[in-house]
Amino acid sequence: MICRQDSARTDFDRAYRRAVLGSLLARLRRRPDDLLAYHEVRRGLSAAAETCRGLRVVPVDRIIGSTDRCRDFDRDFRPRHAHCANRWVSVARAHGEGKSLPPVQLYRIGDTYFVRDGHHRVSVARVRGQVLIDAEVIEVLVHAAPPAADPAARPRADAGAVATVAPIHRGGMARVPFRHRAGEALVAFGHWLQGTPPASTGGLGRVAG
């Protein structure tokens, strides 16, 4: 038990140090390091409906955002705050002992996921290299953008705005329309989906979590 406790604390300390260093480097490089904000992303999408998908097995590396704790963890879900230690270590100890943990609760957009409940469980799984995690999933359905007959009729993107992002996953779903004045979280979401980092944060760190 003591060894497992020590291992859990060691894992936290290592992840926390890396998160702090990573955040400093991200600032120097003017790149975002927060989790993506679910409500910011959703507001920019043409959402049609929500549907409960029940219990699913989800790839941990597809969990990229949060509903309300975007600043508590970095993009790799490492803890950023020392005051999270007790809770994180408790979850990590249970994980190491093979105890059954309740499924996390996620929103799904395309094939990406945002945490509604279970941030520490996702963080422990990610830090320890777990590939899959049990999750209760609510899928957010979005409309596909109709093709524009006249290229000139397509909305133009100005500074801080995105007209469309394609695809919604790194595979091949239809293009998804964004509102004309997209938020910074939407821009970051688009870059993540396309696998390209934004040139700078543009103030992304100020997006509320």
C-alpha positions in Angstrom: 0.0 0.0 0.0 2.8 2.4 0.9 4.6 1.6 -2.3 1.5 2.3 -4.3 0.9 5.5 -2.5 4.5 6.6 -3.1 4.1 5.7 -6.8 0.9 7.7 -7.1 2.5 10.7 -5.5 5.6 10.4 -7.7 3.4 10.2 -10.8 1.6 13.4 -9.7 4.8 15.3 -8.9 6.3 14.4 -12.3 3.1 15.3 -14.2 2.7 18.5 -12.3 6.3 19.6 -13.0 6.0 18.8 -16.7 2.7 20.7 -16.8 4.3 23.8 -15.3 7.3 23.6 -17.6 5.0 22.9 -20.6 2.9 26.0 -19.8 6.0 28.2 -19.6 7.2 26.9 -22.9 3.8 27.4 -24.5 3.8 31.0 -23.4 7.3 31.6 -24.8 6.2 30.0 -28.1 2.9 31.8 -28.1 0.9 28.6 -28.4 -2.2 27.5 -26.5 -1.9 25.0 -23.7 -5.3 25.0 -22.1 -7.8 22.2 -22.7 -10.4 23.3 -25.3 -13.5 24.9 -23.9 -16.6 22.8 -24.8 -19.1 25.6 -24.5 -17.0 27.9 -26.7 -16.6 25.2 -29.4 -20.3 24.2 -29.3 -21.5 27.8 -29.6 -19.6 28.0 -32.9 -21.0 24.8 -34.3 -24.4 24.3 -36.0 -25.5 21.9 -33.4 -28.7 20.0 -34.2 -29.3 17.8 -31.2 -27.9 15.7 -28.4 -28.2 12.0 -28.0 -27.2 9.7 -25.2 -24.9 6.9 -26.5 -24.6 5.2 -23.1 -21.5 3.4 -21.9 -18.7 3.4 -24.4 -15.0 2.6 -24.5 -13.2 5.8 -25.6 -9.6 6.4 -26.7 -8.0 8.5 -24.0 -6.1 10.6 -26.5 -9.3 11.7 -28.1 -10.4 13.6 -25.0 -9.2 17.1 -25.7 -11.4 19.5 -23.7 -13.6 20.2 -20.7 -16.9 21.8 -19.8 -15.6 23.8 -16.9 -12.0 23.0 -15.9 -10.0 24.1 -19.0 -7.3 25.7 -16.9 -6.8 23.0 -14.3 -5.1 20.7 -16.8 -2.9 21.2 -19.8 -3.4 19.9 -23.3 -1.9 16.5 -22.2 -4.3 16.4 -19.2 -1.4 16.9 -16.8 -2.5 18.6 -13.5 -1.5 22.3 -13.3 -2.2 23.0 -9.6 -0.6 21.6 -6.5 -3.9 21.7 -4.6 -5.1 18.9 -6.9 -2.6 16.5 -5.4 -4.7 14.8 -2.8 -7.6 14.0 -5.2 -5.2 13.0 -8.0 -3.2 10.7 -5.8 -6.3 9.1 -4.4 -7.6 8.3 -7.9 -4.1 7.1 -9.0 -3.9 4.8 -6.0 -7.2 3.2 -6.7 -6.2 2.9 -10.4 -2.9 1.2 -9.4 -4.8 -1.2 -7.1 -7.1 -2.2 -9.9 -10.2 -0.9 -8.2 -13.2 -0.3 -10.3 -13.7 3.4 -11.0 -17.0 4.8 -12.2 -17.1 5.8 -15.9 -16.2 9.3 -16.8 -18.9 11.5 -18.4 -18.1 12.9 -21.8 -19.6 15.0 -24.6 -18.7 13.8 -28.1 -18.3 16.1 -31.1 -17.2 14.2 -34.2 -14.7 11.8 -32.8 -13.3 14.1 -30.1 -14.5 14.3 -26.5 -14.9 16.9 -23.8 -15.0 16.0 -20.1 -18.2 16.7 -18.1 -17.2 14.7 -15.0 -14.1 12.7 -14.2 -11.2 15.0 -15.0 -8.9 13.4 -12.5 -9.7 9.9 -13.8 -8.9 11.1 -17.3 -5.7 12.8 -16.1 -4.5 9.7 -14.3 -5.3 7.5 -17.3 -3.4 9.9 -19.7 -0.4 10.3 -17.5 -0.1 6.5 -17.0 -0.4 5.7 -20.7 -3.8 4.1 -20.5 -5.2 3.7 -24.0 -8.9 3.3 -23.4 -11.3 4.4 -20.7 -15.0 3.6 -19.9 -17.3 6.6 -20.4 -20.9 7.6 -20.4 -21.2 9.5 -23.7 -23.5 12.2 -24.9 -23.0 12.9 -28.6 -23.6 16.4 -30.0 -25.0 16.1 -33.5 -24.1 18.8 -36.0 -25.3 19.8 -39.4 -23.0 19.3 -42.4 -22.4 22.4 -44.4 -24.2 22.5 -47.8 -21.8 23.1 -50.7 -21.7 26.7 -52.0 -22.6 27.0 -55.7 -20.7 30.3 -55.9 -17.3 30.4 -54.3 -17.8 34.2 -53.8 -20.8 33.4 -51.6 -18.7 31.5 -49.1 -18.3 33.4 -45.8 -14.8 35.0 -45.6 -12.7 34.6 -42.5 -11.2 37.7 -41.0 -8.9 38.1 -38.0 -10.0 35.7 -35.3 -12.8 34.2 -37.4 -13.2 30.9 -39.2 -15.8 30.1 -41.8 -15.4 26.3 -41.8 -13.2 23.7 -40.5 -12.7 20.4 -42.2 -12.9 17.6 -41.3 -14.4 17.4 -37.9 -12.1 14.5 -37.2 -8.8 13.6 -38.8 -10.5 11.3 -41.2 -13.2 12.3 -43.5 -16.5 13.6 -42.1 -18.4 16.4 -43.8 -17.3 20.0 -43.4 -18.9 21.6 -40.4 -20.0 25.2 -40.5 -18.8 27.7 -37.9 -20.5 31.0 -37.2 -18.8 33.9 -38.9 -17.2 35.4 -35.8 -15.6 32.3 -34.3 -14.2 32.4 -30.8 -10.6 31.6 -30.0 -11.5 28.1 -28.8 -13.0 27.4 -32.2 -9.8 28.4 -34.0 -7.8 26.1 -31.7 -10.4 23.3 -32.3 -10.0 23.7 -36.0 -6.2 23.6 -35.8 -6.4 20.4 -33.6 -8.7 18.7 -36.1 -6.4 19.5 -38.9 -3.4 18.5 -37.0 -1.7 21.9 -37.3 -0.8 24.1 -34.3 -1.9 27.8 -34.4 0.9 30.3 -34.9 0.2 32.0 -31.6 -2.3 31.9 -28.7 -4.0 35.0 -29.8 -5.2 35.2 -26.2 -6.5 31.6 -26.0 -5.3 31.4 -22.5 -8.0 33.9 -21.5 -10.9 31.6 -22.6 -12.9 30.8 -19.5 -13.1 27.2 -18.4 
